[in-house]
Amino acid sequence: MGFVKKQFLAFYEMHLLGIKCNEFAFPSVLKACTVTKDLVLGKQVHGIVVVTGFDSDEFVANSLVILYAKCRGFGDARRLFDAIPDRSVVSWNALFSCYVHSDMHGEAVSLFHDMVLSGIRPNEFSLSSMINVCTGLEDSVQGRKIHGYLIKLGYDSDPFSANALVDMYAKVGILEDASSVFDEIAKPDIVSWNAIIAGCVLHEYHHRALELFEGNE
């Protein structure tokens, strides 16, 4: 018997014995179902969530959104997301990240705009993910707007955001901006170096790529 099924049976036995599950138990089991993409078991847990009234808990609801999205049930994921009464940036990021990881760039852009219009302030995770979307779309115009958001909100020094910016500018061929962002990174990591060097190679700036490679040694 697999680990997930054992975990589910233990969880289900707790439920049958009348042991009250809480907002921490449900996400744990739902995460196991998500990792193994076991939507059948996930739906059974979802049923118990509804019966026990935890479907309105944001933490539990976010876990359900991720479960359905990771199992390609994006329609159900969106309906669950829309039903969350008081969505924080964490809820928005939960669905947003699923769109990004599934290369659903149009949906990700639309959701990001909805988030901003609803008055939710994006955090560094939202913005670095949005930079990755712009990279996938090769949309430097939108990418510059997100870069502006990062600066305005004080997230431009975040290493994940900075690396995402270097990667975006490098891949769309704006190597001057890629180098500018790269030079501002206090301690470039392997991701930073790979992004700037790969961008130079991609656009046939071979001498610059070699200079950077030698500088990284």
Long-range contacts (C-beta under 8 A, 24 or more apart in sequence): 2-36, 3-32, 4-32, 4-33, 4-35, 4-36, 4-38, 4-41, 5-41, 7-32, 8-32, 8-33, 8-41, 8-44, 8-45, 11-45, 12-44, 12-48, 15-48, 20-52, 21-48, 21-52, 21-54, 22-54, 23-54, 23-57, 23-59, 23-60, 24-59, 26-54, 26-57, 26-60, 26-63, 27-59, 27-60, 27-62, 27-63, 30-60, 30-63, 30-64, 30-66, 30-67, 31-63, 31-66, 33-67, 34-63, 34-66, 34-67, 34-70, 34-71, 37-70, 37-71, 39-67, 39-68, 39-71, 39-73, 42-67, 42-68, 42-71, 55-83, 56-84, 56-85, 58-84, 58-86, 58-87, 58-88, 58-90, 58-91, 61-91, 62-90, 62-91, 62-94, 65-91, 65-94, 65-95, 65-98, 66-94, 66-98, 69-95, 69-98, 69-99, 69-102, 70-98, 72-102, 74-98, 74-99, 74-102, 74-104, 74-107, 87-118, 87-120, 88-120, 89-115, 89-120, 89-121, 89-122, 89-123, 89-126, 92-120, 92-126, 93-123, 93-125, 93-126, 93-129, 96-126, 96-129, 97-125, 97-129, 100-129, 100-132, 100-133, 103-136, 105-133, 105-136, 105-137, 108-133, 109-133, 109-137, 109-142, 121-153, 122-149, 122-153, 123-155, 124-150, 124-155, 124-158, 124-160, 124-161, 125-160, 127-153, 127-155, 127-161, 128-155, 128-158, 128-160, 128-161, 128-163, 128-164, 129-164, 131-161, 131-164, 131-165, 131-167, 131-168, 132-164, 132-167, 132-168, 134-168, 135-164, 135-167, 135-168, 135-171, 135-172, 138-171, 138-172, 140-168, 140-169, 140-172, 140-174, 143-168, 143-169, 143-172, 156-184, 157-184, 157-186, 159-185, 159-189, 159-192, 162-192, 163-189, 163-191, 163-192, 163-195, 166-192, 166-195, 166-196, 166-199, 167-195, 167-199, 169-199, 170-195, 170-196, 170-198, 170-199, 170-200, 170-202, 171-198, 171-199, 171-202, 173-199, 173-202, 173-203, 175-199, 175-200, 175-203, 175-205, 175-208
